[in-house]
Amino acid sequence: MPSTQIGGSFLRSGVLLRVRYLRAAPCLWYWPSSSLAWMPASRPPPLKSMLLLFRPNIIGWMASRCSAASALRNPVPRWDLPLVLGALSRPPFEPLQDLGLDVLSMKTAFLLAIASARRVSELHALSVHGECLIWHPGDTEVTLRPNPSFLSKTFSTAFVNQPLTLAAFSPSSQEMGPGQDGAPLCPVRALRRYLQLTAGIRRSDSLFVCHTGPRRGHALSKQRLTRWIVGAIELSYSSGGVAVPPHVRSHSTRGVAASWAALRGVPLSDICAAASWSSPCMFARFYSFNVVPHHPVASAVLPTPSQCP
């Protein structure tokens, strides 16, 4: 049956089922009166009252509105990565050996998300099975693979069961704070500690497991993993006495990580490979953020008070 996709809706055999754009509550329906009417989403008209709709001018108009909606994206992220990373290096996220599983789980999930630019579904599919979790000699690197039954959103041979390899940080003694046993932002260090604390309660091969409640030790849900990542961002703000930004989403870690990597000179081909994007156009259109500091020219040209003669 031929179908034409418009945003998140479909035209099947010329029947307009439903159209949403600009995240508006109403839906656009086509009525027998040959007029376009706005109706609440909670009161859809009966299917028999809708007409066959296959007019090129109407379809083109709706497609243009959906394209405009996708282009209306905030050019700057809702949360500040340097602020969050600074908070992860201090209490309540450090010292690592004193953390409980609640804070440690949030820190580990966030560091893996920001270091890999992976989707939450891909992080959720990671496994600790012997064939999926491989520690390199000296624990200098760790390779994580998803469960073989996992199907990625981007179904491509280049991205199926793509391994995630993370290298451990080797900070100097000057970079380590008191009571720290390694770099506070090292994802390998946080992962190792997380696996140590969950070994006694683990009842699943999934990397992330529940640490409280009746499902303690069982595989974590994707929704709870999302809350861990968002919780790490919110706790970073609240612990520093800064107002928590509204509408923080875990999916934003992909765009923030890729944007900072591009700013630091990482080739776009490597960024797309890490994030499972087929082309740089996907990053440029939907995930690229402006992470350049405010007023970069002025701060580079004008001297600070301490530099003034």
Rosetta silent file (secondary structure, phi, psi, omega in degrees, C-alpha in Angstrom):
SEQUENCE: MPSTQIGGSFLRSGVLLRVRYLRAAPCLWYWPSSSLAWMPASRPPPLKSMLLLFRPNIIGWMASRCSAASALRNPVPRWDLPLVLGALSRPPFEPLQDLGLDVLSMKTAFLLAIASARRVSELHALSVHGECLIWHPGDTEVTLRPNPSFLSKTFSTAFVNQPLTLAAFSPSSQEMGPGQDGAPLCPVRALRRYLQLTAGIRRSDSLFVCHTGPRRGHALSKQRLTRWIVGAIELSYSSGGVAVPPHVRSHSTRGVAASWAALRGVPLSDICAAASWSSPCMFARFYSFNVVPHHPVASAVLPTPSQCP
SCORE:     score description
SCORE:     0.000 S_00000001
   1 L     0.000  122.356 -177.278    0.000    0.000    0.000 S_00000001
   2 L   -67.112  143.443  179.601    1.618    3.285   -1.037 S_00000001
   3 E  -146.061  148.692  177.062    2.248    5.759    1.755 S_00000001
   4 E  -123.343  124.353 -177.979    3.789    9.193    2.100 S_00000001
   5 E   -89.366  132.176  175.963    5.313   10.228    5.403 S_00000001
   6 E  -127.462  104.286 -176.420    4.736   13.778    6.629 S_00000001
   7 L    64.134 -120.466  178.675    6.529   14.416    9.922 S_00000001
   8 L  -102.614   10.190 -176.225    5.299   11.689   12.258 S_00000001
   9 E  -117.935  170.739 -175.333    2.077   10.933   10.304 S_00000001
  10 E  -132.104  146.100  167.424    1.283    9.001    7.174 S_00000001
  11 E  -104.417  108.212  179.546   -0.866    9.369    4.099 S_00000001
  12 E  -110.253  120.543 -177.274   -2.003    5.854    3.211 S_00000001
  13 L    53.778   32.874  176.645   -3.986    5.534   -0.028 S_00000001
  14 L    83.787    3.211 -179.146   -4.612    9.254    0.138 S_00000001
  15 E   -94.853  120.280  177.072   -6.237    9.231    3.593 S_00000001
  16 E   -80.258  112.439 -178.136   -4.902   11.861    5.952 S_00000001
  17 L   -83.849  -51.460 -174.497   -4.814   10.190    9.354 S_00000001
  18 L  -171.875  144.266  178.963   -3.264   12.803   11.591 S_00000001
  19 L  -137.780  130.377  172.155   -0.705   15.593   11.525 S_00000001
  20 L  -124.903  140.776  172.862    1.095   17.244   14.400 S_00000001
  21 L  -153.225  160.514 -178.016    3.676   19.990   14.070 S_00000001
  22 L    56.664   21.803  178.525    5.305   22.648   16.228 S_00000001
  23 L    54.498   33.471  179.960    4.385   20.445   19.212 S_00000001
  24 L   -83.567  151.050 -179.828    0.921   21.967   19.251 S_00000001
  25 L   -70.113  -38.222 -178.203   -1.905   20.276   21.117 S_00000001
  26 L   -71.333  163.035  175.018   -4.470   20.452   18.279 S_00000001
  27 E  -119.508  154.291 -178.581   -4.455   18.106   15.334 S_00000001
  28 E   -98.643  120.438 -179.753   -5.214   18.916   11.718 S_00000001
  29 E  -121.544  154.487  176.972   -8.134   16.981   10.283 S_00000001
  30 E  -107.718  120.748 -174.789   -9.792   17.095    6.886 S_00000001
  31 L  -103.713  161.505  179.997  -13.563   17.345    7.058 S_00000001
  32 L   -62.509  -16.408 -179.148  -16.230   16.726    4.393 S_00000001
  33 L   -74.971    6.739  179.203  -16.886   20.459    4.273 S_00000001
  34 L    61.187   28.060  177.193  -13.693   20.800    2.173 S_00000001
  35 L  -128.640  151.658  178.272  -12.172   23.031    4.825 S_00000001
  36 E   -90.181  124.754 -175.592   -9.240   22.524    7.148 S_00000001
  37 E  -125.258  144.537  175.755  -10.354   22.658   10.777 S_00000001
  38 E   -92.826  128.625  178.870   -8.454   22.567   14.041 S_00000001
  39 E  -130.509  148.231  176.348   -9.800   20.099   16.567 S_00000001
  40 L   -62.297  148.773 -178.934   -8.501   19.103   20.008 S_00000001
  41 L   -65.316  -24.769 -178.794   -6.477   15.923   20.064 S_00000001
  42 L   -79.731   -8.376 -177.929   -8.869   14.511   22.666 S_00000001
  43 L  -128.962   64.473  179.689  -11.851   14.872   20.281 S_00000001
  44 L   -71.113  148.346  177.759  -10.886   13.336   16.943 S_00000001
  45 L   -73.812  158.725  177.023  -13.641   13.077   14.314 S_00000001
  46 L   -64.910  150.603 -175.507  -14.905    9.644   13.311 S_00000001
  47 H   -61.842  -33.503 -176.602  -12.963    7.963   10.555 S_00000001
  48 H   -69.164  -16.861 -179.035  -15.998    7.791    8.285 S_00000001
  49 H   -89.091   -0.117 -179.409  -16.260   11.592    8.253 S_00000001
  50 L   -94.233  144.292 -179.338  -12.810   12.082    6.731 S_00000001
  51 L   -97.476  161.745  171.089  -12.353   12.453    3.001 S_00000001
  52 E   -67.633  131.500 -176.205   -9.701   11.125    0.712 S_00000001
  53 L  -130.213  115.190  176.545   -6.978   13.726    0.558 S_00000001
  54 L  -147.663   45.722 -178.907   -4.252   13.682   -2.018 S_00000001
  55 L   -90.566  124.688 -176.211   -3.974   17.292   -3.138 S_00000001
  56 H   -59.236  -36.151 -178.060   -0.389   18.309   -3.983 S_00000001
  57 H   -68.953  -37.053  178.330   -0.828   21.866   -2.705 S_00000001
  58 H   -69.077  -43.975 -179.440   -2.114   20.682    0.698 S_00000001
  59 H   -63.481  -41.448  178.525    0.621   18.054    1.010 S_00000001
  60 H   -64.325  -38.072  178.950    3.291   20.589    0.078 S_00000001
  61 H   -64.812  -44.568 -178.897    1.995   23.076    2.629 S_00000001
  62 H   -67.681  -37.808  177.903    2.021   20.518    5.423 S_00000001
  63 H   -63.636  -38.029  178.542    5.477   19.286    4.461 S_00000001
  64 H   -66.935  -36.675  178.683    6.802   22.853    4.589 S_00000001
  65 H   -67.197  -40.087  178.233    5.306   23.353    8.057 S_00000001
  66 H   -65.995  -37.926  177.503    6.923   20.144    9.309 S_00000001
  67 H   -65.384  -38.951  177.702   10.263   21.249    7.854 S_00000001
  68 H   -66.210  -35.624  178.727    9.932   24.591    9.606 S_00000001
  69 H   -66.286  -39.766  179.712    9.153   22.844   12.878 S_00000001
  70 H   -69.846  -23.673 -179.606   12.279   20.690   12.637 S_00000001
  71 H   -81.849  -18.498 -179.772   14.374   23.785   11.963 S_00000001
  72 L   -81.140   83.223 -177.850   13.142   25.544   15.118 S_00000001
  73 L  -129.081  140.226 -178.840   15.780   24.149   17.468 S_00000001
  74 L   -62.376  123.551 -176.916   17.572   25.888   20.290 S_00000001
  75 L   -73.456  -13.655  179.450   21.098   26.670   18.978 S_00000001
  76 L  -119.474  146.843  179.508   22.628   26.401   22.463 S_00000001
  77 L   -68.381  154.728 -179.445   22.286   23.468   24.885 S_00000001
  78 L   -73.799  -20.262 -178.998   20.031   23.835   27.897 S_00000001
  79 L  -130.568  157.096 -172.672   22.819   22.810   30.262 S_00000001
  80 L  -100.963  118.210 -177.944   26.502   23.646   30.500 S_00000001
  81 H   -64.339  -46.217  178.226   28.945   20.763   30.102 S_00000001
  82 H   -57.661  -36.172  178.090   31.937   22.461   31.855 S_00000001
  83 H   -64.844  -43.748 -178.982   29.719   23.179   34.865 S_00000001
  84 H   -66.988  -42.384  179.579   28.582   19.567   35.076 S_00000001
  85 H   -65.359  -36.281  176.230   32.096   18.181   34.649 S_00000001
  86 H   -64.423  -39.286  178.499   33.371   20.499   37.350 S_00000001
  87 H   -68.627  -33.798  178.737   30.659   19.276   39.718 S_00000001
  88 H   -67.180  -16.394  179.844   31.479   15.631   38.930 S_00000001
  89 L   -91.358   -1.603 -176.922   35.009   16.263   40.205 S_00000001
  90 L  -129.213  170.585  173.158   33.806   17.412   43.635 S_00000001
  91 L   -58.601  144.049   11.021   31.436   16.218   46.355 S_00000001
  92 L   -89.797   12.980 -179.609   28.823   14.771   46.241 S_00000001
  93 L   -96.267   -5.016  178.621   30.379   12.860   43.297 S_00000001
  94 L  -140.979  154.451   -4.919   33.798   12.430   44.917 S_00000001
  95 L   -68.003  147.458 -172.684   35.634   10.669   46.534 S_00000001
  96 H   -65.593  -37.841 -176.285   34.517    7.741   44.423 S_00000001
  97 H   -69.946  -12.907  179.394   35.193    5.031   47.030 S_00000001
  98 H   -99.276   -0.848 -175.560   32.789    6.724   49.451 S_00000001
  99 L   -80.328  145.204  170.139   29.845    6.956   47.057 S_00000001
 100 L   -83.265  172.828 -176.351   26.704    4.926   47.383 S_00000001
 101 H   -67.469  -24.322 -179.014   25.145    3.184   44.426 S_00000001
 102 H   -66.825  -50.818 -179.830   22.605    5.942   43.884 S_00000001
 103 H   -73.897  -39.814 -179.854   25.126    8.705   43.132 S_00000001
 104 H   -62.674  -37.244  178.929   27.680    6.339   41.587 S_00000001
 105 H   -64.328  -42.868  179.110   25.072    5.003   39.154 S_00000001
 106 H   -64.937  -42.236 -178.845   24.202    8.497   37.966 S_00000001
 107 H   -65.813  -43.659 -179.571   27.848    9.468   37.546 S_00000001
 108 H   -63.934  -44.751 -179.389   28.736    6.290   35.656 S_00000001
 109 H   -62.497  -42.517 -178.993   25.742    6.559   33.340 S_00000001
 110 H   -67.470  -44.011 -178.255   26.464   10.200   32.534 S_00000001
 111 H   -63.885  -38.170  177.102   30.177    9.673   31.910 S_00000001
 112 H   -67.474  -37.780 -179.636   29.484    6.764   29.558 S_00000001
 113 H   -67.740  -44.488 -175.691   26.843    8.795   27.732 S_00000001
 114 H   -77.101  -27.219 -179.685   28.980   11.911   27.311 S_00000001
 115 H   -82.655  -18.641 -176.291   32.160    9.973   26.442 S_00000001
 116 H  -111.230  -21.997 -175.215   30.489    7.825   23.795 S_00000001
 117 L    59.524   28.590  179.427   27.731   10.048   22.311 S_00000001
 118 L   -87.182  159.801  173.686   25.595    6.905   22.205 S_00000001
 119 L   -71.147  158.404  177.075   21.830    6.701   22.418 S_00000001
 120 H   -62.221  -37.973  178.727   20.234    5.675   25.689 S_00000001
 121 H   -62.028  -35.868  178.986   18.964    2.523   23.995 S_00000001
 122 H   -72.905  -37.551  175.108   22.527    1.604   23.014 S_00000001
 123 H   -67.445  -37.727  179.688   23.828    2.210   26.526 S_00000001
 124 H   -64.821  -29.190 -177.484   20.946    0.199   27.925 S_00000001
 125 L   -83.161   -6.590 -179.425   21.871   -2.751   25.696 S_00000001
 126 E   -63.392  144.004 -173.483   25.466   -2.979   26.967 S_00000001
 127 E  -125.525  152.839  176.400   26.247   -6.301   28.630 S_00000001
 128 L  -102.909   11.734  176.507   28.728   -7.567   31.228 S_00000001
 129 L   -59.629  151.505 -175.385   28.815  -11.064   29.736 S_00000001
 130 L   -54.345  -31.255  179.721   32.317  -12.430   29.324 S_00000001
 131 L   -87.297   -9.720 -177.271   32.193  -11.976   25.551 S_00000001
 132 L  -107.606  -20.851  179.705   30.785   -8.441   25.772 S_00000001
 133 E  -118.460  111.588 -175.167   32.937   -6.922   28.526 S_00000001
 134 E  -125.231  120.416  174.830   36.683   -7.128   27.872 S_00000001
 135 E   -94.747  131.109  179.657   39.322   -5.505   30.062 S_00000001
 136 L   -82.179  162.008 -178.197   42.630   -4.851   28.362 S_00000001
 137 H   -54.247  134.444 -179.300   45.953   -5.586   30.101 S_00000001
 138 H    76.045    6.921 -178.304   46.581   -3.273   33.007 S_00000001
 139 H    55.452   30.393  178.415   42.970   -2.064   32.854 S_00000001
 140 L   -76.955  -23.082  178.160   44.150    0.694   30.531 S_00000001
 141 E  -144.277  158.361  174.182   41.140    0.163   28.274 S_00000001
 142 E  -139.015  139.622  179.011   37.781   -1.538   28.384 S_00000001
 143 E  -116.328  125.363 -179.752   35.639   -2.700   25.470 S_00000001
 144 E  -114.892  138.125  176.244   31.886   -2.965   25.869 S_00000001
 145 L  -126.448  148.777  177.120   29.527   -4.634   23.435 S_00000001
 146 E   -75.783  166.081  173.512   25.727   -4.699   23.399 S_00000001
 147 L   -56.367  133.928 -177.004   23.652   -7.795   23.781 S_00000001
 148 L   -57.964  -23.764  179.948   23.803   -9.666   20.426 S_00000001
 149 L   -81.672   -4.566 -177.411   20.006   -9.588   20.205 S_00000001
 150 L   -74.356  135.854  175.916   19.938   -5.779   20.339 S_00000001
 151 L  -113.197  118.839 -178.170   18.809   -3.981   17.178 S_00000001
 152 L   -72.916  158.968  176.721   19.991   -0.416   16.877 S_00000001
 153 L   -62.407  -38.356  176.694   17.764    2.396   15.651 S_00000001
 154 L   -92.812   96.416 -175.700   20.173    2.864   12.742 S_00000001
 155 L   -83.693   92.438  179.308   20.020   -0.550   11.107 S_00000001
 156 L  -141.743  146.592 -179.094   23.245   -0.606    9.139 S_00000001
 157 L   -62.016  -24.629  179.917   26.002   -3.164    8.886 S_00000001
 158 L   -75.221  -20.102 -174.319   28.458   -0.464    9.935 S_00000001
 159 L  -117.626   -0.787 -179.772   26.640    0.129   13.235 S_00000001
 160 L   -72.760  126.425  179.781   25.309   -3.313   14.209 S_00000001
 161 L    51.499   42.028 -179.992   26.807   -4.439   17.538 S_00000001
 162 L   -69.454  125.147 -178.884   29.332   -1.625   17.346 S_00000001
 163 L   -72.542  155.705  176.634   31.774   -1.961   20.267 S_00000001
 164 E  -117.115  112.812 -179.514   32.434    0.863   22.698 S_00000001
 165 E  -110.426  125.904 -179.179   36.098    1.185   23.686 S_00000001
 166 E  -121.911  136.174  178.665   37.090    3.568   26.454 S_00000001
 167 E   -99.836  142.158  178.857   40.625    4.400   27.539 S_00000001
 168 L   -77.076  145.278  176.283   41.516    5.059   31.157 S_00000001
 169 L   -79.435  146.961  177.083   42.889    8.451   32.134 S_00000001
 170 L  -123.406   78.472 -177.163   46.402    8.644   33.559 S_00000001
 171 L   -77.714  155.908  173.735   46.504   11.884   35.560 S_00000001
 172 L   -78.588  167.625 -178.975   49.557   13.174   37.321 S_00000001
 173 H   -63.072  -26.220  179.445   49.603   13.443   41.081 S_00000001
 174 H   -71.278  -25.663 -177.772   49.015   17.204   40.788 S_00000001
 175 H   -84.626  -10.985 -176.831   45.688   16.595   39.002 S_00000001
 176 L   -97.214  131.170  178.399   44.348   14.308   41.707 S_00000001
 177 L   -79.573  174.622  179.214   42.590   15.761   44.694 S_00000001
 178 L   -65.708  133.162  179.359   42.882   14.478   48.245 S_00000001
 179 L    82.702   -0.237 -179.580   41.373   11.037   48.678 S_00000001
 180 L   -92.094  141.739  179.112   41.072   10.381   44.946 S_00000001
 181 L  -106.001   17.887 -179.971   42.428    7.197   43.401 S_00000001
 182 L   168.899 -176.274  179.834   42.377    8.445   39.809 S_00000001
 183 L   -65.128  128.036 -175.841   41.052   11.071   37.452 S_00000001
 184 L   -64.980  -21.645 -178.452   37.592   12.087   38.691 S_00000001
 185 L  -103.076   13.525 -179.260   36.193   12.252   35.146 S_00000001
 186 L   -77.814  116.811  179.470   37.586    8.913   33.962 S_00000001
 187 H   -67.280  -30.011  179.002   34.675    6.757   32.760 S_00000001
 188 H   -67.159  -40.205  177.763   36.757    3.578   33.087 S_00000001
 189 H   -63.141  -45.175  178.528   37.429    4.324   36.759 S_00000001
 190 H   -65.996  -39.245  179.208   33.739    4.955   37.445 S_00000001
 191 H   -64.022  -43.449  179.703   32.738    1.834   35.518 S_00000001
 192 H   -60.957  -43.839  179.374   35.177   -0.357   37.435 S_00000001
 193 H   -67.050  -37.167  178.756   33.859    0.893   40.766 S_00000001
 194 H   -63.632  -42.644  178.853   30.257    0.462   39.630 S_00000001
 195 H   -65.884  -34.329  177.749   30.893   -3.157   38.656 S_00000001
 196 H   -65.298  -43.728 -176.489   32.524   -3.813   42.020 S_00000001
 197 H   -75.733  -25.564 -179.581   29.552   -2.506   44.002 S_00000001
 198 H   -93.728   -4.173 -177.846   26.928   -4.270   41.866 S_00000001
 199 L   -61.733  -37.240 -176.372   28.693   -7.648   41.768 S_00000001
 200 L   -76.501  -18.113 -178.089   27.012   -8.812   44.965 S_00000001
 201 L  -113.349   -4.367 -171.693   23.461   -7.948   43.869 S_00000001
 202 L   -68.636  128.509  175.139   23.680   -8.584   40.120 S_00000001
 203 L  -126.097   14.678 -177.930   21.083  -10.978   38.689 S_00000001
 204 L  -146.372  153.593  175.910   21.363   -9.905   35.066 S_00000001
 205 L   -82.455   -5.003  176.500   24.037   -9.576   32.406 S_00000001
 206 E   -64.543  142.639 -177.803   22.861   -6.047   31.621 S_00000001
 207 L   -61.817  -49.298 -177.669   25.455   -3.448   32.500 S_00000001
 208 L   -97.236  127.384 -178.492   23.060   -1.222   34.403 S_00000001
 209 E  -127.390  157.552  176.158   20.918   -2.899   37.083 S_00000001
 210 L   -68.907  140.697  179.883   18.424   -1.680   39.663 S_00000001
 211 L  -113.419   -0.110  176.514   19.963   -1.087   43.075 S_00000001
 212 L  -141.587  166.778  173.811   16.751   -0.609   45.079 S_00000001
 213 L    81.228 -175.806 -177.337   13.230   -1.961   45.207 S_00000001
 214 L   -67.394  -20.287  178.375   11.814   -5.365   44.328 S_00000001
 215 L   -97.605   26.340 -179.561   13.821   -5.508   41.080 S_00000001
 216 L   -60.170  124.619 -179.094   17.127   -5.039   42.866 S_00000001
 217 L    92.362  -12.774  179.667   19.864   -6.628   40.792 S_00000001
 218 L   -89.962  169.421 -175.816   17.712   -7.033   37.681 S_00000001
 219 E   -59.957  138.231  178.781   18.130   -5.210   34.398 S_00000001
 220 L   -77.694  148.557  175.406   17.397   -1.490   34.500 S_00000001
 221 L   -81.721  159.259  178.134   14.724   -0.034   32.238 S_00000001
 222 H   -65.353  -33.043  178.423   15.565    2.559   29.602 S_00000001
 223 H   -65.535  -41.114  178.926   13.325    5.068   31.352 S_00000001
 224 H   -69.450  -36.857  176.016   15.225    4.684   34.625 S_00000001
 225 H   -62.623  -38.649  175.242   18.563    4.973   32.806 S_00000001
 226 H   -60.104  -42.623  179.719   17.297    8.209   31.280 S_00000001
 227 H   -67.026  -31.596  176.458   16.473    9.513   34.763 S_00000001
 228 H   -63.673  -45.395 -178.468   19.982    8.618   35.972 S_00000001
 229 H   -65.472  -46.627  178.137   21.601   10.709   33.240 S_00000001
 230 H   -65.240  -37.364  178.701   19.271   13.640   33.784 S_00000001
 231 H   -62.738  -35.217  177.227   19.671   13.252   37.551 S_00000001
 232 H   -64.656  -39.491  178.232   23.446   13.623   37.265 S_00000001
 233 H   -67.121  -45.996 -177.985   22.987   16.927   35.420 S_00000001
 234 H   -65.963  -40.378  178.687   20.412   18.225   37.876 S_00000001
 235 H   -67.118  -32.571  177.265   22.457   17.209   40.924 S_00000001
 236 H   -62.773  -39.470  178.806   25.506   18.933   39.427 S_00000001
 237 H   -72.683  -49.376 -174.825   23.569   22.190   39.281 S_00000001
 238 H   -67.142  -33.585 -179.909   21.824   21.906   42.648 S_00000001
 239 H   -68.820  -23.964  177.412   24.971   20.872   44.526 S_00000001
 240 L   -95.342    6.569  179.719   26.673   24.057   43.337 S_00000001
 241 L    74.122   21.580 -179.731   23.777   26.284   44.284 S_00000001
 242 L  -105.441  141.795  179.977   22.852   26.955   40.655 S_00000001
 243 L   -61.760  134.128 -179.473   19.275   26.852   39.410 S_00000001
 244 L   -72.816  127.545  179.450   18.518   23.622   37.588 S_00000001
 245 L   -66.818  146.419 -179.315   17.726   24.310   33.905 S_00000001
 246 L   -80.415  157.516  171.870   14.261   23.228   32.794 S_00000001
 247 L    57.557   44.620  175.594   13.433   20.481   30.319 S_00000001
 248 L   -78.951  133.933 -179.741   16.780   18.670   30.460 S_00000001
 249 L  -123.789  144.435 -179.360   16.776   15.522   28.341 S_00000001
 250 L   -66.384  -29.626 -178.682   19.206   12.645   28.321 S_00000001
 251 L   -64.767  -20.026 -178.939   19.242   12.624   24.512 S_00000001
 252 H   -68.049  -17.841  178.847   20.928   16.029   24.568 S_00000001
 253 H   -62.773  -28.339  178.474   24.184   14.388   25.667 S_00000001
 254 H   -65.943  -48.341  179.709   24.675   13.189   22.094 S_00000001
 255 H   -68.013  -39.523  179.635   24.563   16.665   20.630 S_00000001
 256 H   -65.142  -45.954  179.773   26.590   18.215   23.440 S_00000001
 257 H   -62.521  -44.904 -179.219   29.309   15.558   23.225 S_00000001
 258 H   -67.221  -37.544 -179.240   29.518   15.762   19.432 S_00000001
 259 H   -67.853  -41.817  177.131   29.546   19.576   19.430 S_00000001
 260 H   -68.530  -35.578  176.655   32.380   19.782   21.954 S_00000001
 261 H   -64.334  -41.374  177.841   34.314   17.110   20.055 S_00000001
 262 H   -65.616  -38.250  178.490   33.944   19.098   16.825 S_00000001
 263 H   -64.251  -34.067 -179.926   35.060   22.266   18.608 S_00000001
 264 L   -83.799    4.160  173.857   38.188   20.461   19.846 S_00000001
 265 L    95.574   11.037  177.359   39.107   19.390   16.313 S_00000001
 266 L   -70.852  131.635 -179.087   37.846   15.806   16.164 S_00000001
 267 L   -59.235  144.498 -179.152   37.142   14.903   12.509 S_00000001
 268 H   -62.767  -30.438  178.445   33.474   14.748   11.607 S_00000001
 269 H   -64.172  -38.682  177.572   33.943   11.252   10.232 S_00000001
 270 H   -70.399  -37.556  178.578   35.053   10.021   13.660 S_00000001
 271 H   -64.611  -45.088 -179.989   32.186   11.835   15.383 S_00000001
 272 H   -64.887  -37.116  178.818   29.618   10.318   13.014 S_00000001
 273 H   -66.654  -39.611 -179.921   31.103    6.852   13.467 S_00000001
 274 H   -69.018  -37.576 -176.873   30.953    7.138   17.256 S_00000001
 275 H   -92.516    3.045  179.595   27.377    8.437   17.262 S_00000001
 276 L    62.164   41.575  174.732   26.142    6.042   14.529 S_00000001
 277 L  -101.324  135.416 -175.456   25.272    8.827   12.107 S_00000001
 278 L   -73.192  -25.616 -178.335   25.359    7.966    8.429 S_00000001
 279 L  -152.677  158.421  176.163   26.524   11.426    7.341 S_00000001
 280 H   -62.456  -19.338  179.385   27.673   14.769    8.812 S_00000001
 281 H   -62.897  -35.071  177.982   24.385   16.275    7.614 S_00000001
 282 H   -62.581  -42.819  178.235   22.554   14.492   10.429 S_00000001
 283 H   -66.993  -45.472 -175.601   24.854   16.088   12.994 S_00000001
 284 H   -66.443  -32.816 -174.328   24.749   19.534   11.401 S_00000001
 285 H   -86.547  -37.912 -169.992   20.967   19.622   11.084 S_00000001
 286 H  -116.742  -20.234 -169.912   19.737   18.054   14.317 S_00000001
 287 H  -123.411  -11.319 -175.844   22.545   17.780   16.881 S_00000001
 288 L   -74.065  128.384  176.363   25.016   20.621   16.390 S_00000001
 289 L  -116.628  154.771  173.352   25.084   23.124   19.269 S_00000001
 290 L   -88.059  101.348 -178.324   26.910   26.409   19.659 S_00000001
 291 L  -107.882   11.104  177.297   29.262   25.626   22.548 S_00000001
 292 L   -69.159  137.642  178.274   31.723   28.449   21.880 S_00000001
 293 L   -56.566  151.640 -179.698   32.175   30.667   24.972 S_00000001
 294 L   -63.460  138.824  177.362   30.246   33.916   24.993 S_00000001
 295 L    52.544   57.023 -177.724   32.035   36.851   23.362 S_00000001
 296 H   -64.587  -34.130 -178.731   35.122   34.858   22.261 S_00000001
 297 H   -69.610  -45.327 -178.665   36.579   37.775   20.286 S_00000001
 298 H   -63.891  -41.224 -179.407   36.216   40.267   23.126 S_00000001
 299 H   -69.634  -25.761  179.519   37.686   37.890   25.696 S_00000001
 300 H   -84.077  -27.880 -175.320   40.630   37.156   23.426 S_00000001
 301 H   -95.124  -47.296 -175.636   41.358   40.782   22.511 S_00000001
 302 L   -78.524  135.615  179.844   40.483   42.815   25.586 S_00000001
 303 L   -75.921  153.816  173.365   42.801   42.394   28.590 S_00000001
 304 L   -78.192  164.234  179.512   41.554   41.333   31.992 S_00000001
 305 H   -55.464  -34.241  179.871   41.943   43.769   34.928 S_00000001
 306 H   -71.262  -20.345 -179.551   45.022   41.909   36.105 S_00000001
 307 H   -92.748   -8.606 -179.392   46.621   42.362   32.683 S_00000001
 308 L   -71.704  143.208 -179.853   45.998   46.079   32.477 S_00000001
 309 L   -70.188    0.000    0.000   49.084   48.274   33.002 S_00000001
